[in-house]
Amino acid sequence: MLIIVDEEDIPTGQYEDKGECHFGTGIHHRAFVVLLENSKDEVLLQFRKHVRWDKFWDLTAISHVLHFAEGHDETYEEAVNRSLKDEMGISNVKIKKIGGFNYFAKYHAHCENEYCAVLVGKYNGEVSPNNDVIYEYKWMPKDAFIIDVKNNPERYTPWAIEAVKIISNF
């Protein structure tokens, strides 16, 4: 279940199924993107396998913050570490929220209707990507990444483009 939030990322106390949140005009819910940077000032990117955003470059990991049946809402850190492990085989990363944005896009009968937190972390270890969700990954100099997103937005997911506006000021 996804956590329903307002435009300021404040939970409403309601939860909804992922499918309902992404159908029609959707229901505004909590999501995130995370970008990991190494000690060489390079960022870790993934080339996505996805139904609607297939073969686009994206940030290190992307997902939703979940509500569990036993009444527990994930923190951003818990959600990021779950996604990093699932997508990149990376564990136990400390993250920091540097901003967020509201995002809406319609795709036929589906949509994205999210408050998307932008999180960053430091990581210098091994990467073991999940080939079910990622074609490939790469480390890219952070400055070159920001310039490439601005010059070639058609290569990136819409939320990566929005996140770069925040990341470039961090």
Contacts in CASP RR format, 6 or more apart in sequence:
PFRMAT RR
TARGET T0000
AUTHOR 0000-0000-0000
METHOD contacts of the structure
MODEL  1
MLIIVDEEDIPTGQYEDKGECHFGTGIHHRAFVVLLENSKDEVLLQFRKH
VRWDKFWDLTAISHVLHFAEGHDETYEEAVNRSLKDEMGISNVKIKKIGG
FNYFAKYHAHCENEYCAVLVGKYNGEVSPNNDVIYEYKWMPKDAFIIDVK
NNPERYTPWAIEAVKIISNF
1 15 0 8 1.000
1 16 0 8 1.000
1 17 0 8 1.000
1 18 0 8 1.000
1 66 0 8 1.000
1 67 0 8 1.000
1 68 0 8 1.000
1 69 0 8 1.000
2 15 0 8 1.000
2 16 0 8 1.000
2 17 0 8 1.000
2 18 0 8 1.000
2 21 0 8 1.000
2 27 0 8 1.000
2 29 0 8 1.000
2 30 0 8 1.000
2 64 0 8 1.000
2 65 0 8 1.000
2 66 0 8 1.000
2 67 0 8 1.000
3 11 0 8 1.000
3 13 0 8 1.000
3 15 0 8 1.000
3 29 0 8 1.000
3 30 0 8 1.000
3 64 0 8 1.000
3 65 0 8 1.000
3 66 0 8 1.000
3 67 0 8 1.000
3 73 0 8 1.000
4 11 0 8 1.000
4 12 0 8 1.000
4 13 0 8 1.000
4 14 0 8 1.000
4 15 0 8 1.000
4 16 0 8 1.000
4 21 0 8 1.000
4 27 0 8 1.000
4 28 0 8 1.000
4 29 0 8 1.000
4 30 0 8 1.000
5 11 0 8 1.000
5 12 0 8 1.000
5 28 0 8 1.000
5 29 0 8 1.000
5 30 0 8 1.000
5 115 0 8 1.000
6 12 0 8 1.000
6 28 0 8 1.000
6 115 0 8 1.000
7 28 0 8 1.000
7 102 0 8 1.000
7 115 0 8 1.000
8 115 0 8 1.000
9 30 0 8 1.000
9 100 0 8 1.000
9 115 0 8 1.000
9 117 0 8 1.000
11 30 0 8 1.000
11 73 0 8 1.000
15 67 0 8 1.000
16 27 0 8 1.000
16 29 0 8 1.000
18 64 0 8 1.000
20 26 0 8 1.000
20 27 0 8 1.000
21 27 0 8 1.000
21 29 0 8 1.000
21 113 0 8 1.000
22 110 0 8 1.000
22 111 0 8 1.000
22 112 0 8 1.000
22 113 0 8 1.000
23 109 0 8 1.000
23 110 0 8 1.000
23 111 0 8 1.000
24 106 0 8 1.000
24 109 0 8 1.000
24 110 0 8 1.000
24 111 0 8 1.000
25 106 0 8 1.000
25 111 0 8 1.000
25 113 0 8 1.000
26 111 0 8 1.000
26 113 0 8 1.000
27 113 0 8 1.000
28 102 0 8 1.000
28 113 0 8 1.000
28 114 0 8 1.000
28 115 0 8 1.000
29 64 0 8 1.000
29 113 0 8 1.000
29 114 0 8 1.000
29 115 0 8 1.000
30 64 0 8 1.000
30 65 0 8 1.000
30 114 0 8 1.000
30 115 0 8 1.000
30 117 0 8 1.000
31 62 0 8 1.000
31 63 0 8 1.000
31 64 0 8 1.000
31 65 0 8 1.000
31 103 0 8 1.000
31 114 0 8 1.000
31 115 0 8 1.000
31 116 0 8 1.000
31 117 0 8 1.000
31 159 0 8 1.000
32 62 0 8 1.000
32 63 0 8 1.000
32 64 0 8 1.000
32 65 0 8 1.000
32 76 0 8 1.000
32 79 0 8 1.000
32 80 0 8 1.000
32 116 0 8 1.000
32 117 0 8 1.000
32 118 0 8 1.000
32 119 0 8 1.000
33 58 0 8 1.000
33 59 0 8 1.000
33 61 0 8 1.000
33 62 0 8 1.000
33 116 0 8 1.000
33 117 0 8 1.000
33 118 0 8 1.000
33 119 0 8 1.000
33 159 0 8 1.000
33 160 0 8 1.000
33 163 0 8 1.000
34 59 0 8 1.000
34 60 0 8 1.000
34 61 0 8 1.000
34 62 0 8 1.000
34 80 0 8 1.000
34 83 0 8 1.000
34 84 0 8 1.000
34 95 0 8 1.000
34 119 0 8 1.000
34 120 0 8 1.000
34 121 0 8 1.000
35 43 0 8 1.000
35 44 0 8 1.000
35 59 0 8 1.000
35 60 0 8 1.000
35 118 0 8 1.000
35 119 0 8 1.000
35 120 0 8 1.000
35 121 0 8 1.000
35 163 0 8 1.000
35 167 0 8 1.000
36 43 0 8 1.000
36 44 0 8 1.000
36 60 0 8 1.000
36 84 0 8 1.000
36 90 0 8 1.000
36 93 0 8 1.000
36 120 0 8 1.000
36 121 0 8 1.000
36 122 0 8 1.000
36 123 0 8 1.000
37 43 0 8 1.000
37 44 0 8 1.000
37 120 0 8 1.000
37 121 0 8 1.000
37 122 0 8 1.000
37 123 0 8 1.000
37 142 0 8 1.000
38 44 0 8 1.000
38 122 0 8 1.000
38 123 0 8 1.000
38 124 0 8 1.000
38 125 0 8 1.000
38 139 0 8 1.000
39 122 0 8 1.000
39 124 0 8 1.000
40 139 0 8 1.000
40 141 0 8 1.000
41 141 0 8 1.000
41 142 0 8 1.000
41 143 0 8 1.000
42 139 0 8 1.000
42 140 0 8 1.000
42 141 0 8 1.000
42 142 0 8 1.000
43 59 0 8 1.000
43 60 0 8 1.000
43 139 0 8 1.000
43 140 0 8 1.000
43 141 0 8 1.000
43 142 0 8 1.000
43 145 0 8 1.000
44 60 0 8 1.000
44 88 0 8 1.000
44 123 0 8 1.000
44 127 0 8 1.000
44 137 0 8 1.000
44 138 0 8 1.000
44 139 0 8 1.000
45 57 0 8 1.000
45 58 0 8 1.000
45 59 0 8 1.000
45 60 0 8 1.000
45 137 0 8 1.000
45 138 0 8 1.000
45 139 0 8 1.000
45 140 0 8 1.000
45 145 0 8 1.000
46 57 0 8 1.000
46 58 0 8 1.000
46 59 0 8 1.000
46 60 0 8 1.000
46 61 0 8 1.000
46 87 0 8 1.000
46 88 0 8 1.000
46 129 0 8 1.000
46 134 0 8 1.000
46 136 0 8 1.000
46 137 0 8 1.000
47 55 0 8 1.000
47 56 0 8 1.000
47 57 0 8 1.000
47 58 0 8 1.000
47 134 0 8 1.000
47 135 0 8 1.000
47 136 0 8 1.000
47 137 0 8 1.000
47 138 0 8 1.000
48 54 0 8 1.000
48 55 0 8 1.000
48 56 0 8 1.000
48 57 0 8 1.000
48 58 0 8 1.000
48 133 0 8 1.000
48 134 0 8 1.000
48 135 0 8 1.000
48 157 0 8 1.000
49 132 0 8 1.000
49 133 0 8 1.000
49 134 0 8 1.000
49 135 0 8 1.000
50 56 0 8 1.000
50 133 0 8 1.000
52 107 0 8 1.000
52 110 0 8 1.000
53 157 0 8 1.000
55 135 0 8 1.000
56 155 0 8 1.000
56 156 0 8 1.000
56 157 0 8 1.000
56 160 0 8 1.000
57 155 0 8 1.000
57 156 0 8 1.000
57 157 0 8 1.000
57 160 0 8 1.000
58 156 0 8 1.000
58 157 0 8 1.000
58 159 0 8 1.000
58 160 0 8 1.000
59 159 0 8 1.000
59 160 0 8 1.000
59 163 0 8 1.000
60 84 0 8 1.000
60 87 0 8 1.000
60 88 0 8 1.000
61 80 0 8 1.000
61 83 0 8 1.000
61 84 0 8 1.000
61 86 0 8 1.000
61 87 0 8 1.000
61 88 0 8 1.000
62 83 0 8 1.000
62 87 0 8 1.000
62 157 0 8 1.000
62 159 0 8 1.000
63 79 0 8 1.000
63 82 0 8 1.000
63 83 0 8 1.000
64 79 0 8 1.000
64 114 0 8 1.000
65 73 0 8 1.000
65 74 0 8 1.000
65 75 0 8 1.000
65 76 0 8 1.000
65 79 0 8 1.000
66 73 0 8 1.000
66 74 0 8 1.000
66 79 0 8 1.000
66 82 0 8 1.000
67 73 0 8 1.000
67 74 0 8 1.000
68 74 0 8 1.000
74 82 0 8 1.000
76 95 0 8 1.000
76 97 0 8 1.000
76 117 0 8 1.000
76 119 0 8 1.000
77 94 0 8 1.000
77 95 0 8 1.000
80 93 0 8 1.000
80 95 0 8 1.000
80 119 0 8 1.000
81 91 0 8 1.000
81 92 0 8 1.000
81 93 0 8 1.000
84 90 0 8 1.000
84 91 0 8 1.000
84 93 0 8 1.000
85 91 0 8 1.000
86 130 0 8 1.000
86 133 0 8 1.000
87 129 0 8 1.000
87 130 0 8 1.000
87 133 0 8 1.000
87 134 0 8 1.000
88 127 0 8 1.000
88 128 0 8 1.000
88 129 0 8 1.000
88 130 0 8 1.000
88 134 0 8 1.000
88 137 0 8 1.000
89 127 0 8 1.000
89 128 0 8 1.000
89 129 0 8 1.000
89 130 0 8 1.000
90 123 0 8 1.000
90 125 0 8 1.000
90 127 0 8 1.000
90 128 0 8 1.000
93 121 0 8 1.000
93 122 0 8 1.000
93 123 0 8 1.000
94 121 0 8 1.000
94 122 0 8 1.000
95 119 0 8 1.000
95 120 0 8 1.000
95 121 0 8 1.000
96 119 0 8 1.000
96 120 0 8 1.000
96 121 0 8 1.000
97 117 0 8 1.000
97 118 0 8 1.000
97 119 0 8 1.000
98 118 0 8 1.000
98 119 0 8 1.000
98 120 0 8 1.000
98 166 0 8 1.000
98 167 0 8 1.000
98 170 0 8 1.000
99 117 0 8 1.000
99 118 0 8 1.000
99 166 0 8 1.000
100 115 0 8 1.000
100 116 0 8 1.000
100 117 0 8 1.000
100 118 0 8 1.000
100 166 0 8 1.000
101 115 0 8 1.000
101 116 0 8 1.000
101 118 0 8 1.000
101 162 0 8 1.000
101 163 0 8 1.000
101 165 0 8 1.000
101 166 0 8 1.000
102 114 0 8 1.000
102 115 0 8 1.000
102 116 0 8 1.000
103 112 0 8 1.000
103 113 0 8 1.000
103 114 0 8 1.000
103 115 0 8 1.000
103 116 0 8 1.000
103 158 0 8 1.000
103 159 0 8 1.000
103 162 0 8 1.000
104 111 0 8 1.000
104 112 0 8 1.000
104 113 0 8 1.000
104 114 0 8 1.000
105 111 0 8 1.000
105 112 0 8 1.000
105 158 0 8 1.000
112 158 0 8 1.000
112 159 0 8 1.000
116 159 0 8 1.000
116 162 0 8 1.000
116 163 0 8 1.000
118 163 0 8 1.000
118 166 0 8 1.000
118 167 0 8 1.000
120 167 0 8 1.000
120 170 0 8 1.000
127 137 0 8 1.000
129 136 0 8 1.000
129 137 0 8 1.000
140 148 0 8 1.000
145 164 0 8 1.000
146 164 0 8 1.000
146 167 0 8 1.000
146 168 0 8 1.000
148 155 0 8 1.000
149 155 0 8 1.000
149 156 0 8 1.000
149 160 0 8 1.000
149 161 0 8 1.000
149 164 0 8 1.000
150 164 0 8 1.000
153 161 0 8 1.000
156 164 0 8 1.000
END
